[in-house]
């Protein structure tokens, strides 16, 4: 195939990018433990859908505008930092359950009585976490300027984007399936106080890192 070498480079670059820990992983982990498998899968779908947004603006040439406008890119970074910090503060504010109720959290998980968020909320959370991530913006800008040739037909570039969206969705869905298992959720639910705060600190640290 004429574009096979280019596609393989994209596959390798995308794999290392999606497998590296970041805001997407932190949010999927949080939703898997706190809300369960269904919620985490919809969060993963939102992350995958956001890939199409990055591909769209790269194909349309908006990425070039971002590279030529530092102030616009900085605004995106601050917006992303604020969103991650908001998620982090939400996790930090989670209340510690009374000692007498600590065992009930595990029973709730096993009996699937934990109330879940609406799926559109989960999807929205995953979408905005990835869409507002400057790291993802930089990755796709680099990919479409350094790896993908300007002579590559638009249809082929869109095909690359669809592949990356599906691969991202599959990766985080696999993580969701693993992290939302009852024994895994039960382990974290028993330590919910520290888990919530740990995730909150991670998200706030990621927010600071994004801005800096």
Buried (B, 14 or more C-beta within 10 A) or exposed (E): EEBEEBBEBBEEBBEEBBEEEBBBBBBBBBBBBBBBBBBBBBBBBBBBBBBBBBBEBBBEEBBBEBEEEEEEBEEBBEBBBEBBBEBBEBBBEBEEBEEEEBEBBBEBBEEEEBEBBEBEBBBBBBBBBBBBBBBBBBBBBBBBEEBBEEEBEEEBBBBBBEBBBEBBBEBBBEBBBEBBEBEBBBBBBBBBEEBBBBBBEBBBBBBEBBBE
